[in-house]
Amino acid sequence: MFDRKTKGSVTPEDKVIGANLKMLRFKSGAPQQKIAEKLGVTFQQIQKYEKGINRISAFNLYRLSKIFGVDMCAFFNGIEENDKSAEAITKTDKAVLDMARSFKDIENPEVQKFITIMIQEAHKNNKTT
């Protein structure tokens, strides 16, 4: 069921956990530095967690769940989806983050409203097809 890895090896699942951390951090609006301070690590360590370069300990996952106010399971979303690789999830999250950053930079509220309605309609139409 699970491949046994040597100590310290990073797995595709670690990349998914890191991508979920990045998404939660982005949703909260907190910079890496702020999360790092709360966790007691450097912002570079947060970068490594988010990229799946370093594993996040169980205790730090617990602490992160408290920081973001989510259940620890939030970090494991997407791990059991056999048809998506960790790489695909990371690319999707990057695209979502890029779109959100661009949206945030739009100063005209009418343009933001138009884009929001357009996305909602596309989402509704996607569900019905």
BALUMKOL-601859 format. One record per residue (C-alpha): x, y, z. Coordinates in steps of 0.25 Angstrom, whole numbers, plus 2048, in hexadecimal, padded with zeros to 3 digits. Layout:
% BALUMKOL-601859
XYZ...
***
This chain:
% BALUMKOL-601859
80080080080B80A80481980A7FF82380A80A82C81680883A81880F83B82281A83A83081583582D80782A83680281E82F7FB8148347F280A8357FE81483F8048128487F88038477F980484B80880D85680580485B7FA7F885B80380086380D80386D8037F486E7FF7F087080E7FB87A8107F68828037E88818077EB8878157F389280E7FF89081780D89181281788681481F88E81E81288F82780F88082781E87D82981E88683681287F83B81887183882687583D82D87283083387B82582B87F81A83587781183086B81882186F81582587080682C86280781F85C80D81686380381F85D7F781F8507FD82E8507FF82E84D80E82484581681B84C82081B84482D80E84083381084A83F81285583580685182D7FE85183A80385F83D80086482F7F285F8307F086783C7F68738357ED8728297E186D8327DF8618297DE85282C7EC84B82A7E484381E7E58508167F384D8137F084080D7E68448037E983E7F67F38337FB7E98277F87E682C7EA7ED8227E17EA8297D47F18367D88008367DB80683F7E580C8477DA7FF84A7D37F984E7E18048587E380385D7D47F485F7D77F68667E480186F7DE7F78737D37EC8767DD7F687E7E57FA8867D97EC8897D57E988E7E47F58977E47F189D7D77E389F7DB7E78A67E87EF8B07E07E38B47D87DF8C17DD7D18C37D67C78BC7DF7BD8BB7D37C88B37CB7CA8AA7D87BB8A87D87BA8A57CA7C589B7CB7BF8957D77B18937D07B888D7C47BF8837CC7B387F7D47AB87D7C77B68757C17B686C7CE7A786B7CD7A78677BE7B385D7C17AA8567CC79F8547C27A684E7B7
***
